[in-house]
Amino acid sequence: MNSLVTFKQEDVNNTYINFILYLSAMSNKCWIFFLIMALHLASFAQNEYMNGFSIDYKNRHDRIFEIQGTLSLGSYFAGVRKLNSYKIDIEKRWYWGYALRINGGSSSGGNFLTANPSITRKSSSILAVLSEPDPFSTDTLQPSRILGGEGAFQIFFQRIINPQIDISFLIDVAGLNFGIPATAAVNSSAQGAPDAVIVTPSLLSLNLFSDHSRGNIKYELLVRYWLNHKWGLSGGPAYCFRELRSGTPIAEAQRFRRKQVMFNLALVWAPYHKKYKD
């Protein structure tokens, strides 16, 4: 006689969550954790999406603006962003797109570590991103308050959960940075190292998905909630690389980087959007 084995949906979800946490712990990469969680949330909401009311996708939120704030301990930034998205699948649930953002603000505190790949890792290969840091140098900079800004080109992937909620994962590709020169205290064991140097943000940003990346790089996971057909709110964590350049080399290094997790909160505006068709 055949026996029927049943599984509760809660058990499946709990097993899936534990598997996600295991992968993120093994990878030890915050941006990978953000991406995996975004995919999980999108899949978890599939049933609710299928049972939701219909959407007129010709009037979807494919061109939107954001007024954004990014906060962390000792750091705060504000800016604007323009996003354009395009469908990927036939069901029109997955989208990709690009965005342009401009941010400015202030940061203070924290140590900036040597950023040169040949110094920070045994291998200067781009594959070094898969291994744990093994620094040759422990030189650090502790800058006073940094005032500056940045402009960046981003790509993103978006999942429509229902007419009110969508999830996006955004990645900086390249950008420009500017800022006011500041004084930074030097902590170095190198002979003849200065006690302090003048630092500025690195001019160019380029994301190579490794320690070869240059400048200020940002990975963002955003959950967007639409209050009505034109206005919404979004928020979520951001994993940020912030890089400073020293005018005086310290143990052959001039680039110093700090990695930190910040939080985004934004007001969203869709000026070209029309009401949903129920």
Protein Blocks (a to p, Z undefined) as FASTA:
>chain_A
ZZdddddfklmmmmmmmmmmmmmmmnopaklmmmmmmmmmmmmmmmmmmmmccddfklcc
fbccdddddddehiacddddddddddfblnomaccdddddddddddeehidddfbfklmp
mblcfklmmpccddfbfcdcdddddddddddddddddddfblmbccdddddfbdcddddd
dddddddfbehiafbdcddddfbdcdehiakbgcjddddddddddfblmbccdddddddd
dddddfbdgehiabdcdddddddddddddfkbccddZZ
